[in-house]
Each structure stands twice: as structure tokens, then as C-alpha cells.
């Protein structure tokens, strides 16, 4: 700093830096604030990861609000820059309402991405002594945008010595619906054997003294399970309509975490699956590709993973040497009037392509060329099945291909 005559008044002498915190600590804290998984920002809007044309940057970010809501802060770092955003009234006489991140986040994210747009990513270097040890696993949803379960491993400083119980070989069975300990009432499909559920046995953190909290409180031993029955209608030409009739039990058939499902099973193999949200009939078209007679059943799985299986019905087939190559099983077509080219291999002579809508009786389309164009109207149902048959009595239909309209 010079005066008006150019005479130096003050010359800054850069102080000798001192190590304020251990490198292990700096790296672990940076790793925490740059991990998008525990961040409450919603998926797709998490600012900790930014990809440009040269690679992926990782940003550390931390938000903050003063208790009187007069200041909103968002601080963050990369290996290149550190930036802090403040929002508020310059006199601090006005309290703000709503989440501060609605104001700080767009500024912070925009600046960080613009500043790193043309830079090759450089990540933080992990000190050699930092340990990776078993961690306490958070399985219940914390809130907002956090992602669970948390990782089974975490970082620990080089000087840290975990308790001996961290090497325990114990396991624990949890209920996947409630994320609590399974009980004798928890259905098999909802049970999951896990390592890391018991923090006392698995976590390397001596300050954690907790197990998976509580026992399964969703499933009761007197719950009524869902039920399902199955019927099979022979439509001729080797085509069947399999119809599962489902009745809801104590719990809803479908939920936000687990969707209701009906599986159609022939000779122990699933040949089709459909979603279901209410009691009723669920039909699919099925065309056997085997010779002889086999048994078919239906299985229903509800929103809390109770399941039930129907009695069996007999399905007859005569073998198959025709295979549909297009469209593929599960394909989607447009919502407007669409011509679907059906292609196949095998067979001989003249062919008929059968189209079945929502499990109804099939409609034949005579074809000479392969592929055969089949027109689907815009007002037609949303679910279809197709199969191909030739005029050779020794041949039989191909396996069913199910597809739907967008």
C-alpha cells in the first residue's frame, strides 16, 4: 500500500503456512460434502457432480441458514476454486421465507459449472493412510433427496483403530418393506440376509451403538394374503388365453415401493408378467412351443411382498420350429395408427400372423412376404401379442411376443 507520493506504507509479507488439520481429516470431510447420495438435493439436480466435454468434476457443497432466516449461505469447493454465495437484505432487517437453496443453489451451481466448463477434471488425492472399513448402514429413508441404503464401507483416518467387533461374521435378516428386523410373520420374499445391518458387529465407528431399529411392524401373522386362480382358454391354432383372477388381501396389491405383479408360469418357467393394482382378471395370450402337455400356474405378489400361487391347469403344445425375430418381446409401438412389420424364421409354405389384443381371441393376417405388415389402429387397446403359423400341419406357432402401445 503506497501513499499519494508513492511512498510504501505497508508491504504484505506472506505468512508461513501451518497445517491446521490433518490431511486425512481434510480428505474425509471433502469426501463427505462431495458425495451426492446423502445430499437432500433431488436426484437429477444434485450439484456435487458436473460433467463437461473433458470429463467429470466433483464439487463439495454445504448449505446454511442463520437461525433468524436473515442470511442464506451456500459454500463449495473443487480442486480449482472455492466459492461462497450469500443471499439476504443488506440491512439484515428483513427475514426471508422459503428454502434458502431456492436462491443460493442456482447462483452457486451456475457459477461453478461455468467456471469449470472448459477445464479438465482434477480430483482430490486420497492420502495413503486413509482406511476403508465397514460402516453402519442406513436403510430407512432420511428425507428429501437422500439415497438409501447407504454404503456398507466408509473412510476412516490412518490413526483410527476399529473395535474388534467390526470383524464379526454375524449376519442379520431384515424386512425389505419396513427396513427393520424380520420376524416370524415376515414373508420369505420380503426377507433379506444382510451384512452390515448390525452396527455393533460391523461398523468401524466406535461411537455407533445401534442395531437396525425395531422389528417388522408391517406384516402381522393374522394378515390375509392375496389369492389367485388361473384358467386357460384354448383359442385354436395353438393359441391360449391364460387368465389370472386376483383377490386382494389385507394390504394393497400395489404400492410406491413394490408394484403388484402377476407372473404366469408354465413348467416352472415364467412366460409372462403383468402389473396389477386392484382385484380382478389379468389375461395374457400364450402359444406353447413345446410338445405334449405341461402345467401352468399363476403367482401374485402384492405391495408388501406377500405372494400366492394358483392351482395348475393343463396346456398342450405340438412343438415349434418358427421363431419371431421382430418385434422383440416387450417392445413398444406408437400411439397413432401404426404398421408393425412382423419378421420370423423357420416354417414353410404360406403363413398367417395372428394378432391378439389384451388377451382376446386372435385375428389372423394372411401373409406371403416376410416381414408381414400388421396394422394397429390408434383406437386399439394398449396391449398386444403376436404369433406366426404356417400351413404345414407338422409345424406349430412360435412363442408369444407381447408388446404394447406408447
C-alpha positions as CSV (number, residue, x, y, z in Angstrom):
1,X,0.0,0.0,0.0
2,X,1.5,3.3,-1.1
3,X,0.6,6.9,-0.2
4,X,-0.1,9.7,-2.7
5,X,3.6,10.4,-3.1
6,X,4.3,6.7,-3.9
7,X,5.9,6.0,-0.6
8,X,5.3,2.5,0.6
9,X,3.1,2.4,3.7
10,X,2.7,-1.3,4.1
11,X,4.2,-4.3,2.4
12,X,2.5,-7.6,2.8
13,X,4.7,-10.5,3.9
14,X,3.1,-13.8,3.2
15,X,3.0,-15.7,6.5
16,X,4.4,-19.1,6.6
17,X,1.5,-21.6,6.4
18,X,0.9,-24.1,9.1
19,X,-1.0,-27.3,8.9
20,X,-4.4,-26.6,10.5
21,X,-5.9,-30.1,10.2
22,X,-4.5,-33.5,9.2
23,X,-4.6,-34.4,5.5
24,X,-6.7,-37.5,6.4
25,X,-9.3,-35.2,8.1
26,X,-9.4,-32.8,5.1
27,X,-9.9,-35.6,2.6
28,X,-12.6,-37.3,4.6
29,X,-14.6,-34.1,5.2
30,X,-14.2,-33.2,1.5
31,X,-15.4,-36.7,0.5
32,X,-18.5,-36.3,2.7
33,X,-19.6,-32.9,1.2
34,X,-18.9,-34.1,-2.4
35,X,-20.9,-37.3,-2.1
36,X,-24.3,-36.7,-3.8
37,X,-26.0,-39.7,-2.2
38,X,-26.7,-38.2,1.3
39,X,-27.4,-34.8,-0.2
40,X,-31.0,-33.6,0.1
41,X,-31.0,-32.1,-3.3
42,X,-33.3,-34.1,-5.6
43,X,-32.0,-36.7,-8.0
44,X,-31.0,-35.0,-11.3
45,X,-30.4,-31.7,-9.5
46,X,-27.5,-32.7,-7.2
47,X,-24.7,-30.2,-7.7
48,X,-21.8,-32.4,-6.5
49,X,-21.2,-34.0,-9.9
50,X,-20.6,-32.0,-13.1
51,X,-19.7,-33.5,-16.4
52,X,-18.2,-31.4,-19.3
53,X,-16.6,-32.4,-22.6
54,X,-13.4,-33.3,-20.9
55,X,-14.7,-35.5,-18.0
56,X,-16.4,-35.3,-14.7
57,X,-15.7,-32.9,-11.9
58,X,-16.6,-33.4,-8.2
59,X,-17.7,-30.5,-6.1
60,X,-18.0,-30.3,-2.4
61,X,-21.1,-28.3,-1.2
62,X,-22.5,-27.2,2.1
63,X,-25.7,-25.1,2.7
64,X,-26.5,-23.0,5.7
65,X,-29.2,-20.6,7.1
66,X,-28.9,-18.3,10.2
67,X,-31.5,-19.1,12.9
68,X,-33.3,-15.8,12.3
69,X,-33.6,-16.6,8.5
70,X,-31.9,-13.3,7.5
71,X,-28.9,-14.9,5.8
72,X,-28.7,-17.8,3.4
73,X,-25.4,-19.4,2.5
74,X,-24.0,-22.0,0.2
75,X,-20.3,-22.7,0.2
76,X,-18.4,-25.1,-2.0
77,X,-15.1,-26.2,-3.4
78,X,-13.3,-28.1,-6.2
79,X,-9.6,-28.7,-6.6
80,X,-9.6,-25.5,-8.6
81,X,-11.9,-23.0,-6.9
82,X,-13.7,-22.2,-3.7
83,X,-17.0,-20.2,-3.8
84,X,-19.4,-18.8,-1.3
85,X,-22.9,-17.5,-2.0
86,X,-24.7,-15.2,0.4
87,X,-28.3,-14.0,-0.1
88,X,-30.1,-11.6,2.2
89,X,-31.1,-8.0,2.8
90,X,-28.1,-5.7,3.2
91,X,-29.5,-4.2,6.4
92,X,-30.4,-7.6,7.8
93,X,-33.8,-6.2,9.0
94,X,-35.8,-8.5,6.7
95,X,-36.3,-12.2,7.4
96,X,-36.6,-14.3,4.3
97,X,-39.2,-17.1,3.8
98,X,-38.9,-20.4,2.0
99,X,-35.9,-22.6,1.5
100,X,-32.7,-20.6,1.1
101,X,-31.5,-23.1,-1.5
102,X,-34.1,-21.7,-3.9
103,X,-31.9,-18.6,-4.1
104,X,-28.3,-19.8,-3.4
105,X,-28.4,-23.0,-5.4
106,X,-29.0,-21.6,-8.9
107,X,-26.2,-19.0,-8.3
108,X,-23.7,-21.4,-6.9
109,X,-24.4,-24.2,-9.5
110,X,-24.3,-21.8,-12.4
111,X,-21.0,-20.2,-11.3
112,X,-19.3,-23.5,-10.6
113,X,-20.3,-25.1,-13.8
114,X,-19.4,-22.0,-15.9
115,X,-16.0,-21.8,-14.1
116,X,-15.2,-25.4,-14.8
117,X,-16.9,-25.7,-18.3
118,X,-13.6,-25.9,-20.2
119,X,-11.3,-27.4,-17.6
120,X,-10.0,-30.9,-17.5
121,X,-11.2,-32.5,-14.2
122,X,-8.7,-32.9,-11.3
123,X,-9.9,-34.8,-8.3
124,X,-8.8,-34.8,-4.7
125,X,-5.9,-37.2,-3.9
126,X,-6.6,-39.7,-1.2
127,X,-3.9,-39.8,1.4
128,X,-2.3,-43.2,1.5
129,X,-3.1,-43.9,5.1
130,X,-6.9,-43.3,4.9
131,X,-8.7,-46.6,5.7
132,X,-11.8,-48.2,4.2
133,X,-13.7,-50.1,6.9
134,X,-17.3,-51.5,7.4
135,X,-19.8,-48.8,8.1
136,X,-23.2,-48.5,9.8
137,X,-25.8,-49.0,7.0
138,X,-28.7,-46.5,7.0
139,X,-31.7,-48.3,5.4
140,X,-34.7,-46.1,6.3
141,X,-35.2,-43.0,4.2
142,X,-33.8,-40.0,5.9
143,X,-35.8,-37.5,3.8
144,X,-35.8,-35.3,0.7
145,X,-33.3,-36.5,-1.9
146,X,-31.1,-38.8,0.1
147,X,-30.5,-42.2,-1.3
148,X,-30.7,-45.4,0.8
149,X,-29.3,-47.8,1.7
150,X,-26.1,-46.1,2.5
151,X,-22.8,-47.8,1.5
152,X,-21.5,-50.7,3.6
153,X,-18.0,-49.2,3.6
154,X,-16.7,-45.8,4.7
155,X,-13.5,-43.8,5.1
156,X,-11.6,-43.7,8.4
157,X,-8.3,-41.8,9.2
158,X,-5.0,-43.6,9.3
159,X,-4.6,-43.3,13.1
160,X,-8.0,-44.9,13.8
161,X,-8.3,-48.4,15.3
162,X,-11.7,-50.0,14.9
163,X,-13.2,-52.1,17.7
164,X,-12.7,-55.8,17.4
165,X,-16.4,-56.4,16.8
166,X,-16.1,-54.8,13.4
167,X,-14.6,-58.0,12.1
168,X,-17.6,-60.1,13.4
169,X,-19.0,-62.6,10.9
170,X,-22.6,-62.2,12.2
171,X,-25.5,-61.6,9.7
172,X,-29.0,-60.2,10.2
173,X,-32.2,-60.8,8.4
174,X,-34.2,-57.6,7.6
175,X,-37.7,-57.0,6.2
176,X,-37.3,-55.1,2.9
177,X,-40.6,-53.4,3.3
178,X,-40.1,-51.8,6.7
179,X,-36.3,-51.9,6.7
180,X,-36.5,-53.4,10.2
181,X,-35.6,-56.8,11.6
182,X,-37.6,-59.6,10.1
183,X,-39.9,-61.6,12.3
184,X,-41.7,-65.0,12.1
185,X,-44.5,-63.1,10.3
186,X,-42.3,-61.6,7.6
187,X,-42.9,-63.4,4.2
188,X,-40.0,-65.1,2.5
189,X,-40.0,-62.7,-0.4
190,X,-39.6,-59.8,1.9
191,X,-36.7,-61.3,3.9
192,X,-33.1,-60.2,3.0
193,X,-30.0,-61.5,4.7
194,X,-27.5,-58.7,5.1
195,X,-24.1,-57.9,6.4
196,X,-23.6,-54.5,8.0
197,X,-27.1,-54.2,9.4
198,X,-25.9,-54.6,13.0
199,X,-23.7,-51.6,13.7
200,X,-22.2,-53.1,16.9
201,X,-20.9,-56.0,14.9
202,X,-20.0,-54.4,11.6
203,X,-19.4,-50.7,11.9
204,X,-15.8,-49.5,12.4
205,X,-17.2,-46.4,14.2
206,X,-16.8,-46.7,18.0
207,X,-19.4,-44.0,18.5
208,X,-22.2,-46.0,16.8
209,X,-24.1,-48.1,19.3
210,X,-27.2,-49.2,17.5
211,X,-28.7,-52.0,15.5
212,X,-31.4,-51.9,12.9
213,X,-34.1,-50.3,14.9
214,X,-37.2,-52.2,15.8
215,X,-38.9,-55.2,14.3
216,X,-41.0,-55.6,11.2
217,X,-44.3,-53.8,12.1
218,X,-45.8,-54.1,8.6
219,X,-46.5,-57.8,8.4
220,X,-48.8,-59.4,11.0
221,X,-49.3,-63.1,11.5
222,X,-53.1,-62.8,11.0
223,X,-52.8,-60.8,7.7
224,X,-54.9,-62.1,4.9
225,X,-52.7,-62.9,1.9
226,X,-53.8,-62.2,-1.6
227,X,-55.2,-65.1,-3.6
228,X,-55.1,-66.0,-7.3
229,X,-56.7,-68.6,-9.5
230,X,-55.9,-69.5,-13.2
231,X,-58.0,-70.5,-16.2
232,X,-56.9,-71.4,-19.7
233,X,-59.0,-71.0,-22.8
234,X,-57.9,-72.8,-26.0
235,X,-58.4,-70.3,-28.9
236,X,-57.5,-72.8,-31.6
237,X,-54.4,-72.7,-33.8
238,X,-52.2,-73.4,-30.8
239,X,-53.3,-70.1,-29.1
240,X,-54.3,-69.9,-25.4
241,X,-55.6,-67.1,-23.3
242,X,-54.4,-67.5,-19.7
243,X,-56.5,-65.5,-17.2
244,X,-55.4,-65.0,-13.6
245,X,-58.2,-63.9,-11.2
246,X,-56.7,-62.0,-8.3
247,X,-58.2,-61.1,-5.0
248,X,-56.5,-58.5,-2.7
249,X,-55.7,-59.4,0.9
250,X,-55.1,-57.2,3.9
251,X,-52.6,-55.0,2.1
252,X,-52.9,-53.1,-1.2
253,X,-51.9,-55.1,-4.3
254,X,-49.6,-52.4,-5.5
255,X,-47.6,-49.6,-3.7
256,X,-45.0,-47.0,-4.3
257,X,-42.1,-49.2,-3.2
258,X,-43.2,-52.6,-4.6
259,X,-45.6,-52.9,-7.5
260,X,-48.3,-55.5,-7.7
261,X,-47.3,-58.3,-10.1
262,X,-48.9,-61.4,-11.6
263,X,-46.5,-64.0,-13.0
264,X,-47.7,-66.7,-15.5
265,X,-45.6,-69.8,-15.1
266,X,-45.5,-72.9,-17.4
267,X,-43.4,-75.9,-16.5
268,X,-41.7,-73.9,-13.8
269,X,-40.7,-71.0,-16.1
270,X,-42.2,-67.5,-16.2
271,X,-43.7,-66.9,-19.6
272,X,-45.3,-63.5,-18.9
273,X,-45.7,-60.9,-16.2
274,X,-48.3,-58.2,-15.7
275,X,-48.7,-55.3,-13.3
276,X,-51.9,-55.2,-11.2
277,X,-53.3,-52.6,-8.7
278,X,-56.8,-54.0,-7.9
279,X,-58.6,-57.2,-7.7
280,X,-59.8,-58.6,-11.0
281,X,-58.9,-60.6,-14.1
282,X,-55.5,-60.4,-15.7
283,X,-55.3,-62.1,-19.2
284,X,-52.3,-62.8,-21.5
285,X,-52.0,-64.6,-24.8
286,X,-49.8,-67.7,-24.8
287,X,-48.7,-70.0,-27.5
288,X,-46.9,-73.2,-26.5
289,X,-43.6,-74.0,-28.1
290,X,-43.3,-77.5,-26.5
291,X,-44.7,-80.9,-27.4
292,X,-47.1,-82.7,-25.2
293,X,-48.9,-81.4,-22.1
294,X,-47.5,-79.2,-19.3
295,X,-48.9,-77.5,-16.2
296,X,-49.4,-73.7,-15.9
297,X,-49.8,-71.7,-12.7
298,X,-50.1,-68.0,-11.8
299,X,-48.4,-66.2,-8.9
300,X,-49.5,-62.9,-7.4
301,X,-47.1,-60.6,-5.4
302,X,-48.6,-57.7,-3.5
303,X,-47.2,-54.3,-2.2
304,X,-45.7,-55.8,0.9
305,X,-44.3,-58.9,-0.8
306,X,-47.0,-61.4,0.2
307,X,-47.4,-63.9,-2.6
308,X,-49.8,-66.7,-3.5
309,X,-49.8,-69.4,-6.3
310,X,-52.8,-70.7,-8.1
311,X,-53.7,-74.3,-8.8
312,X,-52.4,-75.7,-12.0
313,X,-54.1,-76.1,-15.4
314,X,-53.0,-78.2,-18.4
315,X,-51.6,-76.6,-21.5
316,X,-51.0,-78.7,-24.7
317,X,-48.4,-78.0,-27.4
318,X,-47.1,-79.6,-30.5
319,X,-43.6,-78.3,-30.7
320,X,-42.3,-75.3,-32.7
321,X,-39.9,-74.6,-35.5
322,X,-40.9,-71.0,-36.1
323,X,-39.2,-68.1,-34.2
324,X,-40.3,-64.5,-34.3
325,X,-37.4,-62.2,-34.8
326,X,-39.2,-58.8,-34.7
327,X,-40.7,-57.0,-32.8
328,X,-38.9,-58.2,-29.7
329,X,-40.8,-59.2,-26.6
330,X,-41.8,-56.2,-24.5
331,X,-41.4,-53.8,-27.5
332,X,-43.4,-50.6,-27.7
333,X,-45.1,-49.0,-30.8
334,X,-46.5,-45.6,-31.4
335,X,-49.9,-44.5,-30.1
336,X,-51.2,-43.5,-33.6
337,X,-52.2,-45.9,-36.4
338,X,-49.0,-48.0,-36.9
339,X,-47.9,-50.7,-39.3
340,X,-45.9,-53.2,-37.3
341,X,-43.5,-55.3,-39.6
342,X,-43.5,-58.9,-38.1
343,X,-40.5,-61.0,-39.1
344,X,-39.8,-64.6,-38.4
345,X,-37.5,-67.6,-39.2
346,X,-38.4,-71.2,-39.8
347,X,-41.6,-72.8,-41.1
348,X,-42.7,-73.4,-44.7
349,X,-45.5,-72.7,-47.1
350,X,-48.0,-69.9,-46.6
351,X,-48.0,-68.1,-43.3
352,X,-50.6,-66.4,-41.1
353,X,-49.7,-63.8,-38.5
354,X,-52.1,-63.8,-35.5
355,X,-52.7,-60.6,-33.5
356,X,-54.3,-60.9,-30.1
357,X,-55.4,-57.7,-28.2
358,X,-55.4,-57.7,-24.4
359,X,-55.6,-61.4,-24.2
360,X,-58.7,-61.7,-26.6
361,X,-59.2,-64.1,-29.5
362,X,-56.5,-63.7,-32.1
363,X,-57.2,-62.2,-35.5
364,X,-55.4,-63.7,-38.5
365,X,-53.4,-61.7,-41.1
366,X,-52.6,-63.8,-44.2
367,X,-49.1,-63.1,-45.4
368,X,-46.9,-64.1,-48.3
369,X,-44.0,-61.8,-47.7
370,X,-41.7,-61.9,-44.6
371,X,-41.8,-59.5,-42.9
372,X,-45.6,-59.2,-42.8
373,X,-47.1,-55.7,-42.1
374,X,-49.8,-55.7,-39.4
375,X,-51.7,-52.5,-38.9
376,X,-52.7,-51.4,-35.4
377,X,-55.3,-48.6,-35.2
378,X,-55.0,-45.6,-32.9
379,X,-58.1,-46.6,-31.0
380,X,-57.0,-50.2,-30.4
381,X,-56.2,-51.5,-26.9
382,X,-52.8,-50.8,-25.4
383,X,-51.6,-54.4,-25.1
384,X,-51.0,-57.0,-27.8
385,X,-49.5,-60.4,-28.5
386,X,-48.5,-61.9,-31.9
387,X,-47.6,-65.3,-33.2
388,X,-46.9,-66.8,-36.6
389,X,-48.2,-70.1,-38.1
390,X,-47.7,-71.7,-41.5
391,X,-50.0,-74.2,-43.4
392,X,-47.8,-77.2,-42.7
393,X,-49.6,-79.4,-40.1
394,X,-46.2,-80.6,-38.8
395,X,-45.3,-77.0,-37.7
396,X,-46.8,-75.1,-34.8
397,X,-46.9,-71.5,-33.6
398,X,-43.9,-69.6,-32.4
399,X,-43.5,-68.4,-28.8
400,X,-45.7,-65.5,-27.9
401,X,-44.3,-62.0,-28.4
402,X,-46.0,-59.4,-26.2
403,X,-45.8,-55.7,-26.9
404,X,-47.7,-52.5,-26.2
405,X,-48.6,-49.1,-27.5
406,X,-46.9,-46.0,-26.0
